[in-house]
Amino acid sequence: GDLVLLACGSTVPADSAVNQGQIDVDQAALTGESLPAKFFAGDVVKMGSTVVRGEVEATVDCTGKNTFFGKTASMLQQDNEISNLQRMLIKVMVVLVVVSCVLCIIVFAYLLSKHTHVREALSFTVVLLVASIPIAIEIVCTTTLALGSKQLAHHGAIVTRLAAIEDLAGISCLCSDKTGTLTMNKMVIQDNPIIYTTGETQYSLLRYAAMAAKWHEPPRDALDTMVLRQADLTSLDNVTQVDYMPFDPTVKRTEGTVRLPDGTTFKTTKGAPHVILELCKDHSLEKRVKDDVASLGKTGTRSLAVGKTDANGDWQLLGLLAFLDPERPDSKATIEEALQNGVEVKMITGDHLLIAKEMARRLGLGTNIQSPENLPMLGPDGKPPKDLVTRYGQDILMSDGFAQVFPEHKFLIVEALRQMGYKIGMTGDGVNDAPALKRADVGVAVEGATDAARAAADIVFTKPGLHTIVHGIILSRCIFERMKSFLTYRIAATLQLLIFFFIAVLALHPKDFLPDPLPAHWNDSEWPEFFHLPVLMLMLITLLNDGTLISIGYDRVRPSRSPQVWNLRRIFLISGSLALIACGSSLLLLWMALDSWNHDGAFHKLGLGDVSFGQVTTMMYLKVSISDFLTLFSSRTHSKFFWRTKPSPILMSGAFLALAASTIISLTWMKSKPDNVPTEGLARRDPKLLVLFVWGFSLGFWFVQDAFKVLVYQTVKKYKIFHPKQILLPTVPLSKFDLNSSMNPNSHTLQ
């Protein structure tokens, strides 16, 4: 109820209703639009805006947290959510830890029932549990994201939250600010002026408009900036400005009196068309001018009238300059590219509805633009309405954009789409965008954004336009594919190791394979009650394989054409199928090796009989190491055969080093009994061709494993097993892209 005086240059202290009169207010902090808005009696001026012209009295309506600005600040204070990637990794870890604990407890109980010493049984169980838990899973994922953020930085996108890269791969809707992102953020005079006086051109109109400004001084407002930037100011060097009348909201025009070198003196003016028209004695152009202004207004184009006095001092309307904030040259192509990748772009702007519709039409976004009257508002408690989705969801979902919106609207648009299950990206540059940037799955502060927008955003652009984010989406999908490959491998490797030892301990007892009768030189004590590897060998498998797997962050991948989401049930199914073949082949090799003293066995028929238990141990170490890395090469191509996508040189180098080290270790291991387990290098006694047999055996079953993986993928796709939920917006035409297609694997590699 307090009375405040709002004059030119003053900041509005609270949401206030204008009592009478008219003022022009700069609302850039609230709407992001550079041109001031006009307010008349009864209109509410928002706190945080600045009066640029006029003087009125106003009555305070809201103060503090109840104002638009206050609600914006409160929306920024919401608690940070746990990231989608963290939730997914926690689920994977919980499942693997639970499975590992259950199987290890069963193994421990079984060993105790077989009268194994408690210390020995406990030692093996603990080592197996530690080796089976994927400790490096978060390290590798974080490293992959960090390498991805470096690549994004090279393309002008600075990542402030690593997990945002994974979220970026899954966004299905991009809510983009218009001014400065889709457009150039500067008013540009169009090349189609409307001429009313014969002989005049756009060049002459711009010169006369410049004469109605202080062209020797810095521009005083946005209109002067626009005119003086495009007028030929050098041609005015010999023109003298005798008098100047600055803009006044009551007269709505500027006026300059100039003298030419020959002594001719006349006046020029620029301003609102109807104001300039009233200065002219000849009103025959009145209907034509009104029709032209209305026609331009329908397309969202603003008009600036230019006039001058003739020799008799009478005003003449020379013509209209049409101007608008034009779209960026790459905006339309970028939006089309986003649509081809399953991402719909919705334009959100504080600008006028007609201007928003025209810009949407130019960019091919559609013209279903909503005005703020049809948008939700925050409740009295500052929270979204409970019927946000049921009441407003469908309208928001089917809209192509939104005009004349405030921060509150932007926040609720993002919130509604998120509650409907879609991943949302939001771009912005001002304080008005900060709440929506923070609420979106991925908030992007565009080039030139305010500190508030940068602080609320997950990614900050250093290059103008929308193309950077579309390129970032494609790169993030490459990174997503790498993490998906690693998780598929890591789950498969864990299940392979865990189930192999579980079955080996319960079913394959080394002493059951003792030859009968025993050879004279036989040492019965070397063959233990149950099969297991020494702790050092298990640690070597973990260090060599997981250590070099960080190189997967540099791998070549085929990014998907559609938004990516984690389908853990399907990942576990595929991982299980990979683990099944790898584990089955390891158990088969262990059985063949233990049975090597049987003269009717497979090893004897191959000329590899009489394998010592120390060689059996070393051989199984090599087999598990090889199977682990070969499983990675199967998992990285997903539904395709492993040869369809060539690995990166860095990944190949890592694999070569790890497998070469494992092979050399298995060949040269000294004859010893670490952890009371007999071990012996494969090259230290006959048969010395065991290492070649293990490699050939592993490679052969790798082809079987890869073929089985492809078969499982095809079955899953055909019968829609664990089919993911709909992630595309219903307004995205499926004909625009192929959900099953991929891009060139070499076009988006992190080298």
Buried (B, 14 or more C-beta within 10 A) or exposed (E): EEEBEBEEEBEBBBBBBBBEBBBBBBBBBBBBBBBBBEBEEEBBBBBBBBBBBBBBBBBBBBBEEBBBBBBBBBBBEEEEEEBBBBEBBEEBBEBBBEBBEEBBEBBBEBBBEEEBEEEBBBBBBEBBBBBBBBEBBBBBBBBBBEBBBEBBEEBBBBBBBBBBBBBBBBBBBBBBBBBBBBBBBBBBBBEEBBBBBEEBEBEBBBBBBBBBBBBEEEBBBBBBBBBBBBBEBEEBEEBEBEEBBEBEBEBBBBBBBBBEEEEEEBBBBBBBBEBBBEBBEEEEBBEEBEEBBEEBBEBBBBBBBBBBBEEEEEBBBBBBBBBBBBBBEBBBBBBBBBBBBBBBBBBBBBBBBBBBBBBBBBBBBBEEBBEBEEBBEBEEEBEBBEEBBEEBBEBBBEBBBBBBBBBBBBBBBBBBBBEBEBBBBBBBBBBBBBBBBBBBBBBBBBBEBBEBBBBBBBBBBEEBBBBBBBBBBBBBBBBBBBBBBBBBBBBBBBBBBBBBBBBBBBEBBBEEBBEEEEEEEEEEEBBBBBBBBBBBBBBBBBEBBBBBBBBBBBBBBBBBBBBBBBBBEBBBBBBBBBBBBBBBBBBBBBBBBBBBBBEEBBBBEEEBBBBBBBBBBBBBBBBBBBBBBBBBBBBBBBBBEBEEBEBBEBBBBBBEBBBEBBBEBBBEBEBEBBBEBBBBBBBBBEBBBBBEBBBEBBEEBBBEBBBBBBEBBEEBEEEEEBEEEEBBBEBBEEEEBEEEEBBEBEEBBBE
